[in-house]
Amino acid sequence: MKILASLLISLIAILAITTFFLGGYRSAFEADQQCHYEKWNNYGEDISFGCDHDLETQQWILFEAGENHQPATVIKRFSYRRLL
């Protein structure tokens, strides 16, 4: 039973570490570049679409602005991680 628990904990730790190091972009600059590229590539110069930086969640957000002060619609998130 202890061996099974140890294996399960090890598997969870490996998955968490792998997700951290392989998931998302390596910097805010890379996430910013990808967000603006996809905005331009998919929506051109349409001013109702934009990219915004969310410092709290460490991501760039591609969004469509709402009309008449309605909330914006999030289209895609570009997460990055800061190392130290």
PEGI-V655781 format. One record per pair of residues at least 6 apart in sequence whose C-alpha atoms are under 7 Angstrom apart, sorted by sequence separation. I is the first residue (numbers start at 1). J is the second residue. D is the distance in Angstrom with one decimal. If there is no record, write none. Layout:
# PEGI-V655781
i:j:d
I:J:D
I:J:D
This chain:
# PEGI-V655781
i:j:d
25:31:5.8
53:59:6.1
54:60:6.0
66:72:4.6
53:60:4.5
65:72:4.4
66:73:6.9
52:60:5.6
53:61:6.4
64:72:5.6
65:73:6.5
51:60:6.5
52:61:5.2
63:72:6.4
64:73:5.2
51:61:5.4
52:62:6.7
63:73:5.5
64:74:6.5
39:50:6.9
51:62:4.6
63:74:4.4
64:75:7.0
50:62:5.8
51:63:6.3
62:74:6.1
63:75:5.1
50:63:5.5
61:74:6.8
62:75:5.5
49:63:5.7
50:64:6.5
62:76:5.2
36:51:6.4
49:64:4.4
61:76:6.0
62:77:6.3
35:51:6.3
48:64:5.7
49:65:6.1
61:77:4.7
48:65:5.2
60:77:5.9
61:78:6.2
59:77:6.5
60:78:5.0
59:78:5.3
60:79:6.5
59:79:4.1
58:79:6.1
59:80:5.8
58:80:5.9
58:81:6.7
35:60:6.7
35:62:6.1
32:60:6.1
31:60:6.2
35:78:6.8
31:78:5.4
31:79:6.7
31:80:6.4
28:80:5.9
27:80:5.5
24:78:6.9
25:79:6.2
26:80:5.6
27:81:6.1
24:79:5.2
25:80:4.4
26:81:5.8
27:82:6.4
24:80:5.2
25:81:6.7
